[in-house]
Amino acid sequence: MVSHSLKNSSESINGILVSDSSDSPKKLRITDAIPLSHLSISLAARADISLQQVSLYLKKANLHLAGFYVAYSSEAMIASNYLSPSSTEFVNLLSSMSSNPLIIIKLEIPPPSTKSSDTPPLFKAFSLSDKSQLLTQIPLNGFESSEIQSVPFKLSLKDHNNIYDFDDHLDNTSLDWLQNLQYNSLLSKY
């Protein structure tokens, strides 16, 4: 999530949160994130195609949809407890694919020039209130660790170019956006 945002620092980004179980959100363990877009998610055809591919991948890998992550480029959206209208529409679409309520993580990422782990990104977890745009903050266990949050900052800025989302895949279909194996091998060194 952090690298996806650092790679596309001037754009709002979003993606899917993945779990290896279908437990309720209180017991849910997020095991992966699939970067979807650094362009507008309001393009219905693009969203439908990417979600079909995510759904097939999750089913084949015996994984489950856990939620949605977003990092906005707009200061106003970063500071608010709301999702943008297009993000709300997308989360409502995702909700129809899951039997459990979705977790929504908003990231507030320091500027890309920041290389120190002294300013880790801030993760905030939310649930969506009644299919509106209002977010209700919920506890997020495990992401508080400065070690977890600082790992992407240990990578060089060029390493973040090795993470691909669906938009990148549309530009070059050879790019692995569902598993990001090349990027994950870089992360495994930490």
N, CA and C of each residue as an Amber inpcrd file, in Angstrom:
protein
   570
   0.8270000  -1.1830000   0.0000000   0.0000000   0.0000000   0.0000000
   0.8760000   1.2530000   0.0000000   1.8660000   1.2320000   0.8570000
   2.7390000   2.4030000   0.9660000   3.5240000   2.6020000  -0.3230000
   4.1000000   1.5430000  -0.8410000   4.8780000   1.6610000  -2.0770000
   4.0010000   2.0800000  -3.2480000   2.7900000   1.5880000  -3.2940000
   1.8480000   1.9830000  -4.3460000   1.6360000   3.4960000  -4.2890000
   1.4840000   4.0140000  -3.0790000   1.2880000   5.4540000  -2.9170000
   2.5580000   6.2380000  -3.2240000   3.7120000   5.7440000  -2.7810000
   4.9690000   6.4470000  -3.0450000   5.2850000   6.4780000  -4.5390000
   4.9850000   5.4020000  -5.2360000   5.2330000   5.3600000  -6.6770000
   4.3750000   6.3940000  -7.4080000   3.1650000   6.5830000  -6.9400000
   2.2060000   7.4800000  -7.5900000   1.8690000   8.6420000  -6.6520000
   2.8930000   9.3200000  -6.1550000   2.7170000  10.2960000  -5.0780000
   1.8480000  11.4920000  -5.4370000   1.6920000  11.7930000  -6.7000000
   0.8630000  12.9410000  -7.0640000  -0.5600000  12.5260000  -7.4300000
  -0.8590000  11.2540000  -7.2880000  -2.1730000  10.7200000  -7.6650000
  -2.8270000  10.0530000  -6.4560000  -4.1270000   9.9980000  -6.4540000
  -4.8350000   9.1800000  -5.4760000  -4.7140000   7.7320000  -5.9350000
  -4.5210000   6.8330000  -4.9870000  -4.3810000   5.4120000  -5.3290000
  -5.4090000   4.6060000  -4.5380000  -5.6570000   3.3860000  -5.0000000
  -6.5570000   2.5080000  -4.2720000  -6.2510000   1.0660000  -4.6110000
  -6.7440000   0.1800000  -3.7580000  -6.5200000  -1.2430000  -3.9720000
  -7.4050000  -2.0850000  -3.0830000  -7.2010000  -3.3780000  -3.1900000
  -7.9970000  -4.3780000  -2.4840000  -7.1690000  -4.9670000  -1.3460000
  -7.8040000  -5.1540000  -0.1920000  -7.1850000  -5.8470000   0.9370000
  -7.6200000  -7.3030000   0.8960000  -6.6690000  -8.1960000   1.1570000
  -6.8930000  -9.6300000   1.0280000  -6.6380000 -10.3090000   2.3750000
  -7.4260000 -11.3370000   2.6540000  -7.2660000 -12.1420000   3.8580000
  -7.1860000 -13.6090000   3.4780000  -6.5270000 -14.3860000   4.3300000
  -6.4800000 -15.8270000   4.0780000  -7.6340000 -16.5540000   4.7640000
  -8.5310000 -15.7960000   5.4000000  -9.7120000 -16.4130000   6.0080000
 -10.9120000 -15.5080000   5.7620000 -12.0880000 -16.0360000   6.0400000
 -13.3000000 -15.2350000   5.8600000 -13.9010000 -14.8770000   7.2090000
 -13.0470000 -14.7670000   8.2370000 -13.5230000 -14.4130000   9.5730000
 -14.1620000 -13.0300000   9.5860000 -14.8470000 -12.7460000  10.6620000
 -15.4510000 -11.4230000  10.8210000 -14.3420000 -10.3850000  10.9360000
 -14.6540000  -9.1150000  10.6560000 -13.6340000  -8.0680000  10.6930000
 -12.8860000  -7.9590000  12.0200000 -13.5320000  -8.3230000  13.1410000
 -12.8500000  -8.2340000  14.4400000 -11.7090000  -9.2370000  14.5470000
 -11.7790000 -10.3400000  13.8150000 -10.7530000 -11.3790000  13.8570000
  -9.9330000 -11.4310000  12.5710000 -10.2400000 -10.5820000  11.6370000
  -9.6490000 -10.6380000  10.3110000  -8.1620000 -10.2950000  10.3260000
  -7.3970000 -11.0600000   9.5760000  -5.9690000 -10.8020000   9.4150000
  -5.7200000 -10.5020000   7.9460000  -5.3150000  -9.2630000   7.6770000
  -5.0300000  -8.8710000   6.2980000  -3.6620000  -9.4230000   5.9350000
  -3.6190000 -10.2110000   4.8600000  -2.3760000 -10.8790000   4.4770000
  -1.7340000 -10.3060000   3.2230000  -2.4910000  -9.5280000   2.4560000
  -1.9390000  -8.9820000   1.2210000  -2.7850000  -7.8010000   0.7680000
  -2.2340000  -7.0560000  -0.1600000  -2.9570000  -5.9490000  -0.7800000
  -2.7020000  -6.0220000  -2.2830000  -3.7430000  -5.8290000  -3.0480000
  -3.6350000  -5.8380000  -4.5060000  -3.8660000  -4.4170000  -5.0100000
  -2.8310000  -3.7930000  -5.5760000  -2.9990000  -2.4250000  -6.0730000
  -3.8880000  -2.4010000  -7.3140000  -4.9100000  -1.5510000  -7.2700000
  -5.8320000  -1.4680000  -8.4020000  -5.5360000  -0.3090000  -9.3310000
  -5.4560000   0.8910000  -8.7660000  -5.4440000   2.0330000  -9.6600000
  -4.7100000   3.2290000  -9.0940000  -4.1340000   4.0010000  -9.9960000
  -3.6300000   5.3300000  -9.6560000  -4.2960000   6.3630000 -10.5640000
  -5.2900000   5.9250000 -11.2820000  -6.1080000   6.8030000 -12.1080000
  -7.5140000   6.7850000 -11.5390000  -8.4330000   7.4210000 -12.1590000
  -9.8010000   7.4710000 -11.6530000 -10.4190000   6.0800000 -11.6120000
 -11.0600000   5.7540000 -10.4860000 -11.7370000   4.4540000 -10.3930000
 -13.1850000   4.5590000 -10.8290000 -13.5930000   5.7360000 -11.2860000
 -14.9890000   5.8960000 -11.6620000 -15.2890000   5.3580000 -13.0620000
 -14.2840000   4.8460000 -13.7340000 -14.5110000   4.2600000 -15.0550000
 -15.0690000   2.8540000 -14.8690000 -16.3440000   2.7050000 -15.0800000
 -17.0500000   1.4690000 -14.7580000 -16.4570000   0.2370000 -15.4400000
 -16.1460000   0.3240000 -16.7080000 -15.6290000  -0.8440000 -17.4320000
 -14.2950000  -1.2880000 -16.8470000 -13.4150000  -0.3470000 -16.5720000
 -12.1100000  -0.6620000 -15.9910000 -12.2720000  -1.3210000 -14.6240000
 -13.1440000  -0.7680000 -13.8020000 -13.3820000  -1.3230000 -12.4710000
 -13.9580000  -2.7320000 -12.5670000 -14.9020000  -2.9380000 -13.4560000
 -15.5110000  -4.2590000 -13.6090000 -14.4870000  -5.3030000 -14.0360000
 -13.6530000  -4.9600000 -14.9960000 -12.6430000  -5.9100000 -15.4850000
 -11.6430000  -6.2370000 -14.3880000 -11.1580000  -5.2230000 -13.6850000
 -10.1700000  -5.4840000 -12.6320000 -10.7830000  -6.3220000 -11.5160000
 -12.0380000  -6.0470000 -11.1530000 -12.6790000  -6.8260000 -10.0900000
 -12.9600000  -8.2590000 -10.5120000 -13.2860000  -8.4790000 -11.7700000
 -13.4630000  -9.8520000 -12.2570000 -12.1530000 -10.6240000 -12.1280000
 -11.0490000  -9.9900000 -12.5080000  -9.7480000 -10.6550000 -12.4130000
  -9.3540000 -10.8980000 -10.9590000  -9.6120000  -9.9260000 -10.0830000
  -9.3180000 -10.1040000  -8.6540000 -10.1390000 -11.2490000  -8.0960000
 -11.4250000 -11.2870000  -8.4340000 -12.3130000 -12.3370000  -7.9370000
 -11.8240000 -13.7250000  -8.3530000 -11.4430000 -13.8710000  -9.6140000
 -10.9180000 -15.1580000 -10.0990000  -9.6230000 -15.5310000  -9.3920000
  -8.7380000 -14.5580000  -9.2240000  -7.4650000 -14.8080000  -8.5390000
  -7.7120000 -15.2430000  -7.0870000  -8.5820000 -14.5370000  -6.3630000
  -8.8520000 -14.8760000  -4.9660000  -9.4400000 -16.2790000  -4.8430000
 -10.3700000 -16.6100000  -5.7280000 -10.9920000 -17.9350000  -5.6950000
  -9.9500000 -19.0270000  -5.9530000  -9.1210000 -18.8230000  -6.9620000
  -8.0940000 -19.8120000  -7.3150000  -7.0740000 -19.9940000  -6.1910000
  -6.7360000 -18.8960000  -5.5200000  -5.7250000 -18.9380000  -4.4520000
  -6.3360000 -19.2090000  -3.0770000  -7.6420000 -19.4400000  -3.0260000
  -8.3660000 -19.6700000  -1.7760000  -8.1540000 -18.5100000  -0.7850000
  -8.2680000 -17.2900000  -1.2920000  -8.1370000 -16.0850000  -0.4880000
  -9.4890000 -15.3640000  -0.4670000  -9.6010000 -14.3640000   0.3900000
 -10.8810000 -13.6870000   0.5580000 -10.7220000 -12.1740000   0.5010000
 -11.7300000 -11.5240000  -0.0190000 -11.7890000 -10.0780000  -0.0570000
 -11.9970000  -9.5690000   1.3640000 -11.1070000  -8.6930000   1.8200000
 -11.2030000  -8.1760000   3.1840000 -11.5560000  -6.6940000   3.2210000
 -11.2000000  -5.9710000   2.1650000 -11.4890000  -4.5450000   2.1990000
 -10.8730000  -3.7770000   1.0550000 -10.7040000  -2.5010000   1.2970000
 -10.3110000  -1.5230000   0.2930000  -9.3020000  -0.5870000   0.9460000
  -8.2770000  -0.1840000   0.2070000  -7.3990000   0.8610000   0.7320000
  -7.3520000   2.0190000  -0.2490000  -7.0820000   3.1820000   0.3010000
  -7.0560000   4.3950000  -0.5030000  -6.0680000   5.3780000   0.1110000
  -5.3850000   6.1060000  -0.7310000  -4.5650000   7.2480000  -0.3160000
  -4.9120000   8.3680000  -1.2910000  -5.4180000   9.4460000  -0.7550000
  -5.8440000  10.5620000  -1.5980000  -4.7000000  11.5470000  -1.7990000
  -4.6870000  12.1930000  -2.9570000  -3.7080000  13.2430000  -3.2120000
  -4.2400000  14.6000000  -2.7570000  -5.5300000  14.7120000  -2.5470000
  -6.1600000  15.9620000  -2.1060000  -6.0530000  16.1050000  -0.5920000
  -5.5030000  17.2280000  -0.1300000  -5.3720000  17.4890000   1.3130000
  -6.7310000  17.4110000   2.0100000  -7.7660000  17.9260000   1.3730000
  -9.0970000  17.9200000   1.9810000  -9.6000000  16.4960000   2.1930000
  -9.3740000  15.6220000   1.2280000  -9.8210000  14.2300000   1.3610000
  -8.9700000  13.4750000   2.3770000  -7.6870000  13.7960000   2.4610000
  -6.8120000  13.1420000   3.4320000  -7.3140000  13.4130000   4.8420000
  -7.6950000  14.6450000   5.1060000  -8.0800000  15.0620000   6.4530000
  -9.4980000  14.6580000   6.8390000 -10.3200000  14.2810000   5.8880000
 -11.7320000  14.0250000   6.1910000 -11.9830000  12.5870000   6.6230000
 -13.1410000  12.3780000   7.2140000 -13.6000000  11.0280000   7.5500000
 -14.6300000  10.5580000   6.5260000 -14.4180000  10.9510000   5.2860000
 -15.3110000  10.5730000   4.1960000 -14.4970000   9.9450000   3.0780000
 -15.1680000   9.1590000   2.2760000 -14.5980000   8.6740000   1.0320000
 -15.0920000   9.5800000  -0.0850000 -14.3370000   9.6460000  -1.1560000
 -14.8060000  10.3800000  -2.3280000 -16.0180000   9.6360000  -2.8940000
 -16.8510000  10.3070000  -3.6700000 -18.0130000   9.6150000  -4.2650000
 -17.6120000   8.3850000  -5.0940000 -16.5200000   8.4790000  -5.8700000
 -16.1300000   7.3220000  -6.6830000 -15.6180000   6.1820000  -5.8000000
 -14.9090000   6.5110000  -4.7160000 -14.4560000   5.4600000  -3.7910000
 -15.6450000   4.8030000  -3.1010000 -16.6370000   5.5990000  -2.7130000
 -17.8410000   5.0490000  -2.0760000 -18.5570000   4.0960000  -3.0190000
 -18.6780000   4.4900000  -4.2620000 -19.3280000   3.6440000  -5.2680000
 -18.5630000   2.3210000  -5.4190000 -17.2440000   2.4250000  -5.4410000
 -16.4120000   1.2390000  -5.5940000 -16.5320000   0.3260000  -4.3750000
 -16.5130000   0.8970000  -3.1600000 -16.6530000   0.1010000  -1.9370000
 -18.0220000  -0.5770000  -1.9010000 -19.0590000   0.1230000  -2.3290000
 -20.3860000  -0.5020000  -2.3800000 -20.4010000  -1.6790000  -3.3500000
 -19.7010000  -1.5540000  -4.4610000 -19.5760000  -2.6580000  -5.4100000
 -18.8180000  -3.8320000  -4.7720000 -17.7310000  -3.5200000  -4.0580000
 -16.9750000  -4.5680000  -3.3680000 -17.8140000  -5.2590000  -2.2990000
 -18.6440000  -4.4860000  -1.6100000 -19.4990000  -5.0540000  -0.5540000
 -20.4140000  -6.1400000  -1.0970000 -20.8290000  -5.9820000  -2.3360000
 -21.6990000  -6.9930000  -2.9390000 -20.9380000  -8.2910000  -3.2320000
 -19.6010000  -8.2270000  -3.2060000 -18.7730000  -9.4070000  -3.4720000
 -18.3650000 -10.1370000  -2.1890000 -18.6880000  -9.5660000  -1.0230000
 -18.2190000 -10.1370000   0.2370000 -19.3880000 -10.3720000   1.1760000
 -19.3190000 -11.4700000   1.9290000 -20.3820000 -11.7470000   2.8940000
 -20.1410000 -11.0070000   4.2070000 -18.9340000 -10.5030000   4.4280000
 -18.6050000  -9.7560000   5.6430000 -18.4570000  -8.2710000   5.3420000
 -18.6570000  -7.4330000   6.3640000 -18.3810000  -6.0060000   6.1660000
 -16.9130000  -5.8000000   5.8030000 -16.6500000  -4.8150000   4.9900000
 -15.2870000  -4.5530000   4.5310000 -14.5600000  -3.5840000   5.4610000
 -13.2730000  -3.7760000   5.5590000 -12.4060000  -2.8350000   6.2550000
 -11.8980000  -1.8490000   5.2090000 -11.8450000  -0.6030000   5.5700000
 -11.3180000   0.4270000   4.6770000 -10.1110000   1.0450000   5.3610000
  -8.9900000   1.0680000   4.6820000  -7.7870000   1.6780000   5.2420000
  -7.4490000   2.9130000   4.4280000  -7.3250000   4.0250000   5.1280000
  -6.8610000   5.2680000   4.5110000  -5.4100000   5.4630000   4.9200000
  -4.5890000   5.7970000   3.9600000  -3.1790000   6.0520000   4.2300000
  -2.9180000   7.5480000   4.1530000  -2.0870000   8.0260000   5.0380000
  -1.5920000   9.3930000   4.9660000  -0.0840000   9.2640000   4.8520000
   0.4210000   9.4300000   3.6560000   1.8120000   9.1350000   3.3470000
   2.6500000  10.4070000   3.3810000   3.8060000  10.3520000   4.0650000
   4.7220000  11.4950000   4.0250000   5.2250000  11.7170000   2.6010000
   5.7230000  12.9060000   2.2940000   6.2310000  13.1730000   0.9440000
   7.2880000  12.1620000   0.5280000   7.3940000  11.8600000  -0.7890000
   8.3330000  10.8520000  -1.2640000   9.7860000  11.1710000  -0.9420000
  10.1110000  12.4180000  -0.7000000  11.4940000  12.7690000  -0.3730000
  11.8840000  12.2860000   1.0200000  10.8940000  11.9080000   1.8370000
  11.1680000  11.4170000   3.1750000  11.7630000  10.0270000   3.0920000
  12.9540000   9.8560000   3.6440000  13.5950000   8.5370000   3.6120000
  13.7520000   7.9610000   5.0080000  13.4020000   8.7210000   6.0010000
  13.6010000   8.3030000   7.3770000  12.4000000   7.5240000   7.8850000
  12.6780000   6.5210000   8.6940000  11.5840000   5.7790000   9.3090000
  11.0220000   6.5530000  10.5010000  11.5560000   7.7610000  10.7640000
  11.0330000   8.5920000  11.8430000   9.6500000   9.1370000  11.5140000
   9.2750000   9.1470000  10.2550000   7.9610000   9.6460000   9.8520000
   7.2180000   8.5680000   9.0800000   6.8220000   7.4920000   9.7860000
   6.1340000   6.4120000   9.0880000   4.7640000   6.8560000   8.6060000
   4.2450000   6.1610000   7.6040000   2.9020000   6.4830000   7.1300000
   1.8780000   6.1810000   8.2100000   0.8020000   6.8560000   8.1620000
  -0.2570000   6.6570000   9.1240000  -1.3650000   5.8570000   8.4640000
  -1.7130000   4.7480000   9.0780000  -2.8050000   3.9190000   8.5990000
  -3.9920000   4.1570000   9.5220000  -5.1360000   4.3850000   8.9530000
  -6.3610000   4.4850000   9.7430000  -7.3650000   3.5120000   9.1540000
  -7.9900000   2.7290000  10.0220000  -8.9750000   1.7440000   9.5680000
 -10.3750000   2.2570000   9.8600000 -11.2760000   1.9730000   8.9240000
 -12.6470000   2.4340000   9.0380000 -13.6040000   1.3510000   8.5770000
 -14.8370000   1.5440000   8.9710000 -15.9340000   0.8140000   8.3370000
 -16.8230000   1.8790000   7.7210000 -17.5510000   1.4980000   6.7100000
 -18.4220000   2.4450000   6.0140000 -19.7960000   2.4060000   6.6620000
 -20.3120000   3.5640000   6.9970000 -21.6070000   3.6470000   7.6710000
 -22.7480000   3.6310000   6.6590000 -23.5130000   2.5600000   6.6490000
 -24.7580000   2.4780000   5.8740000 -24.6500000   2.9230000   4.4260000
 -23.6470000   2.4720000   3.7220000 -23.4580000   2.7740000   2.2980000
 -23.4370000   4.2710000   2.0040000 -23.1180000   5.0740000   3.0260000
 -22.9360000   6.5070000   2.8060000 -21.4400000   6.7380000   2.6140000
 -21.0420000   7.9740000   2.5700000 -19.6210000   8.2630000   2.4240000
 -18.9270000   8.4180000   3.7720000 -19.6970000   8.4310000   4.8870000
 -19.1250000   8.6540000   6.2010000 -18.4050000   7.4050000   6.6940000
 -17.1820000   7.6000000   7.1760000 -16.3780000   6.5080000   7.6980000
 -16.3970000   6.5340000   9.2230000 -16.4800000   5.3570000   9.8280000
 -16.3970000   5.2160000  11.2670000 -15.0750000   4.5270000  11.5800000
 -14.2160000   5.2030000  12.3610000 -12.8990000   4.6320000  12.6350000
 -13.0320000   3.4100000  13.5340000 -12.2470000   2.3800000  13.2330000
 -12.2180000   1.1490000  14.0210000 -10.7730000   0.8530000  14.3980000
 -10.5520000   0.0410000  15.4550000  -9.1740000  -0.2870000  15.8510000
  -8.4650000  -1.0710000  14.7500000  -7.1830000  -0.8280000  14.6240000
  -6.3690000  -1.5230000  13.6260000  -5.1790000  -2.1210000  14.3620000
  -5.2250000  -3.3960000  14.5840000  -4.1550000  -4.0750000  15.3230000
  -3.0940000  -4.5860000  14.3700000  -1.8350000  -4.4130000  14.7360000
  -0.7450000  -4.9590000  13.9400000  -0.0620000  -3.9570000  13.0390000
  -0.7580000  -2.9280000  12.6050000  -0.1550000  -1.9270000  11.7290000
   0.5620000  -0.8430000  12.5180000   0.3970000  -0.8480000  13.8370000
   1.0110000   0.1920000  14.6460000   2.5250000   0.0500000  14.7120000
   3.0120000  -1.1410000  14.4780000   4.4450000  -1.3930000  14.5740000
   5.2360000  -0.4990000  13.6350000   6.1710000   0.2550000  14.1850000
   6.9850000   1.1370000  13.3380000   7.8380000   0.3060000  12.3870000
   8.1580000  -0.9270000  12.7770000   8.9450000  -1.8030000  11.8990000
   8.1550000  -2.1390000  10.6350000   6.8910000  -2.4940000  10.7930000
   6.0420000  -2.8010000   9.6410000   5.8830000  -1.5730000   8.7580000
   5.6240000  -0.4310000   9.3710000   5.3580000   0.7740000   8.6020000
   6.6020000   1.3360000   7.9280000   7.7880000   1.0380000   8.4520000
   9.0020000   1.6350000   7.8950000   9.6260000   0.8140000   6.7710000
   9.2150000  -0.4370000   6.5860000   9.8300000  -1.2970000   5.5700000
   9.8580000  -0.6440000   4.1870000   8.7550000  -0.0850000   3.6840000
   8.8310000   0.5240000   2.3460000   9.8390000   1.6660000   2.2550000
  10.1160000   2.3420000   3.3740000  11.0810000   3.4440000   3.3430000
  12.5150000   2.9400000   3.2980000  12.7190000   1.6600000   3.5740000
  14.0560000   1.0680000   3.4650000  14.4100000   0.7970000   2.0080000
  13.3950000   0.7300000   1.1710000  13.6090000   0.5390000  -0.2610000
  13.9800000   1.8770000  -0.8860000  14.7400000   1.8250000  -1.9430000
  15.0270000   3.0730000  -2.6560000  13.7800000   3.4900000  -3.4190000
  13.6970000   4.7550000  -3.7660000  12.5250000   5.2380000  -4.5010000
  12.3550000   4.5130000  -5.8310000  13.4500000   4.0910000  -6.4620000
  13.3150000   3.3700000  -7.7360000  12.7210000   1.9740000  -7.5280000
  12.9130000   1.3910000  -6.3350000  12.3250000   0.0800000  -6.0590000
  10.7990000   0.1320000  -6.0760000  10.2300000   1.2760000  -5.7310000
   8.7740000   1.4020000  -5.7330000   8.2140000   1.3180000  -7.1460000
   9.0610000   1.5170000  -8.1340000   8.6030000   1.3820000  -9.5210000
   8.3230000  -0.0600000  -9.8990000   8.7030000  -1.0070000  -9.0310000
   8.4820000  -2.4260000  -9.3010000   7.1280000  -2.9250000  -8.8210000
   6.3220000  -2.0480000  -8.2650000   4.9620000  -2.4470000  -7.8890000
   4.0170000  -1.9630000  -8.9870000   3.1200000  -2.8360000  -9.3870000
   2.2490000  -2.5250000 -10.5160000   0.7870000  -2.6440000 -10.1060000
  -0.0300000  -1.7570000 -10.6540000  -1.4700000  -1.8590000 -10.4420000
  -2.1410000  -2.1840000 -11.7770000  -3.4460000  -2.2850000 -11.7480000
  -4.1870000  -2.6540000 -12.9540000  -3.9650000  -1.6430000 -14.0760000
  -3.8540000  -0.3650000 -13.7320000  -3.6000000   0.6610000 -14.7500000
  -2.2800000   0.3990000 -15.4670000  -1.2360000   0.0320000 -14.7050000
   0.0600000  -0.3000000 -15.3090000  -0.0770000  -1.5160000 -16.2200000
  -0.8460000  -2.4980000 -15.7570000  -1.0710000  -3.7200000 -16.5360000
  -1.7540000  -3.4070000 -17.8690000  -2.6800000  -2.4560000 -17.8640000
  -3.3510000  -2.0930000 -19.1160000  -2.3730000  -1.4520000 -20.1030000
  -1.3700000  -0.7570000 -19.5790000  -0.3420000  -0.1640000 -20.4450000
   0.6380000  -1.2060000 -20.9670000   0.8780000  -2.2500000 -20.1560000
   1.8200000  -3.3080000 -20.5240000   1.3100000  -4.5970000 -19.8920000
   0.6560000  -5.4380000 -20.6650000  -0.0120000  -6.6290000 -20.1310000
   0.9360000  -7.6780000 -19.5670000   2.2380000  -7.5160000 -19.7530000
   3.1760000  -8.4690000 -19.1720000   3.4440000  -8.1860000 -17.6890000
   2.9830000  -7.0460000 -17.1870000   3.2280000  -6.6880000 -15.7850000
   2.2800000  -7.4460000 -14.8650000   2.8490000  -8.0400000 -13.8110000
   2.1030000  -8.8380000 -12.8410000   1.5230000  -7.9240000 -11.7650000
   0.2590000  -7.5570000 -11.8980000  -0.3510000  -6.6340000 -10.9320000
  -1.0890000  -7.3660000  -9.8180000  -1.4530000  -8.6130000 -10.0060000
  -2.1820000  -9.3420000  -8.9710000  -1.2690000  -9.8560000  -7.8590000
  -0.0890000 -10.3490000  -8.2240000   0.8120000 -10.9060000  -7.2190000
   2.0620000 -10.0590000  -6.9950000   2.4470000  -9.2450000  -7.9520000
   3.6200000  -8.3820000  -7.8210000   4.8320000  -9.1570000  -7.2800000
   5.1580000 -10.2580000  -7.9430000   6.2210000 -11.1440000  -7.4600000
   7.5830000 -10.4560000  -7.3930000   7.9070000  -9.6430000  -8.3860000
   9.2060000  -8.9540000  -8.3880000   9.3090000  -8.0180000  -7.1830000
   8.2650000  -7.2660000  -6.9170000   8.2530000  -6.3460000  -5.7830000
   8.3130000  -7.1270000  -4.4740000   7.5250000  -8.1970000  -4.3620000
   7.5010000  -8.9820000  -3.1310000   8.8500000  -9.6170000  -2.8370000
   9.6160000  -9.9610000  -3.8750000  10.9630000 -10.5070000  -3.6280000
  11.8770000  -9.4280000  -3.0480000  11.6910000  -8.1730000  -3.4450000
  12.4510000  -7.0710000  -2.8300000  12.0730000  -6.9230000  -1.3470000
  10.7980000  -6.9870000  -1.0490000  10.3380000  -6.8470000   0.3360000
  10.8170000  -7.9830000   1.2280000  10.9290000  -9.1670000   0.6670000
  11.3120000 -10.3280000   1.4670000  12.7120000 -10.2020000   2.0520000
  13.5130000  -9.2940000   1.5270000  14.8690000  -9.0850000   2.0480000
  14.8520000  -8.3530000   3.3790000  13.6930000  -7.8070000   3.7400000
  13.5840000  -7.0570000   4.9920000  12.7670000  -7.8290000   5.9670000
